[in-house]
Amino acid sequence: MKRGFLFGLGSFLIIAAIVGLSRALVGTFGLAGVIVVLICTPLSVTIIRAASSAPPHRSRLHSVVGWLLGFLVTDAAIFAAIGVAILLPLLVK
């Protein structure tokens, strides 16, 4: 499951770098797109290399679930941070 998770996370970072580059070239994302590319590209290479050296899992289901979790973990973390930022002022009152 670790290998699938790392491949999913690496896939997400590759797609984020491609989107950041395309947005930087179009001009809608500007400098932020270049920063996303500069951060995501070396991270994706490092994570894909770590995934390649990880031992494969015998279950294809665990591999697919691990890939999905790795691909969606960044989005889930962003949504959780937004949820905390929205709920925190309500709980502090």
C-alpha positions, 0 to 999 in steps of 0.5 A, a space after each residue: 500500500 505504501 508503494 501505491 500511496 507514493 505513486 499516487 502522491 507523485 502523480 498528484 505532484 506531477 499534475 500540479 506542476 503541469 497545471 502550474 506551468 500552464 497557468 504561468 505560461 498563460 498568465 493567469 497564475 503568474 509568479 505563483 505558477 512558477 513557484 508551484 512548478 519549482 516546488 512540485 517538480 523536485 518533490 515528484 521526482 523524489 517521491 517517484 524514486 522512493 515509490 520505485 524502490 518500495 516493495 510491491 504489495 501482492 494485493 491489487 486492491 490495496 495498491 489501487 486504494 493506496 494510489 487513490 489515497 495518495 492522489 487525494 491526500 493533498 486535497 483532503 488536507 486543504 479541505 480540512 484546513 479550510 474547515 478548521 479555519 471556518 469552524 475555529 472562530 465559531 468555537 472560540 466565541 
